[in-house]
């Protein structure tokens, strides 16, 4: 089984690209792949507050949604403010994932 790490750097105000990218994560998961959607930089804006529709589909499809701890802290957000289903993680966890055999990483 192939695993995917999808890295989203754009937030909800950047246009429809972030929502489409999250949709790609949901489709990959629905096809049976292990998928992690990693929100970093402005991408963490997608994970603040209620779960937006763009993230509801991936979470419902079994995608792990991670928010970069550093990016969250830079925006003066506490992890308790992250949407349900989103986990704040350190860059070290992402690096560990990147070192796994068979993982494909895609950056947006």
N, C-alpha and C positions, 0 to 999 in steps of 0.2 A: 504494500500500500504506500503510495506517495504522500508525503506530508508537504504542506504549504505554509509559509509565513508571508502574510500580506501586510506590508508596512504602509500605513496611511498617515501622511503628513498634513493633509488639507482638512480644514474644518467645514462646518455647515454653511459658512458664508462665502466659501470659495467657488460655489456653483455646484452643479449636479455630479461632478466627478467622484466625490467621496461616496455619495450614495450608490453610484454604479459600481464602484470598487467593492463596497460592502456587499452588494448583490452578487458580485463574482465570488466572494468568500462563501456565501450561502449556497450558490450553485455547486461549487467544488465539494462542499460538505455533503450536499444532497447526492452527489455522485459517489460518495463513499470514501472521500479523502479526509485525512486529519487536517484541520485548518486552524491556524491562529491568526487573528486580525490584531495587529499591534498598532495602537494609536500613539503617535509621537508628535511633538511640536504642536501645530494648530489642530492636528487630528484629535487631540484629547478633548477638544471642545464638543465633539460628538458624544462624549461619554458623561457629560455633566448634567445632572438632574434626571428627569424622566428619560427612559429609553426611547430615543427617536425612532421613527419607522425604519430609517436606514440601518439601524442596528438590531431591531426586533427580528427581522428575517434571519440574519446570520446566527443570532443567539438561539432562536427557535430551531435552526437547522443543526445545532450542535457545534457551532464555531466557538472556540475560546476567544474572548475579546479581552485584550490586555491594554492597559494604559500605562505609558511610561511615567514612572514615579517622578523623575526630574522635571518632565514637561508639566505634570500636574502641579508640582510645587512652584514652578516658575509662574504659574497662573494664579497663585494664591488660592488653590482649591484643596480641600481636604479630601482624603479618600472616601469619607462617609458621604460626600456629595456626588460620588460616581453612581451612574445608573446601575440597577440590579443586573447581574450577569457580567459586569466589567470588573476585572481584577487589576489593581495597580501592581506593577512589577518593576524590578530593577533591570538595568541594562545587562547585568550578569546573566539573568535568566534567559534573555533573548540570545546572548552569545552562546550559551549552552545549547539552545535549540538550533542555532545556525550550524553548530558543529555535528549535528546528527546526520548520519548517512541517509541519503535519499531525500533530503529536504530541499525544496525549491523556494527561493525567496523572491518576492516581487515587490518593488518599491513604487509608491505613487505619491 
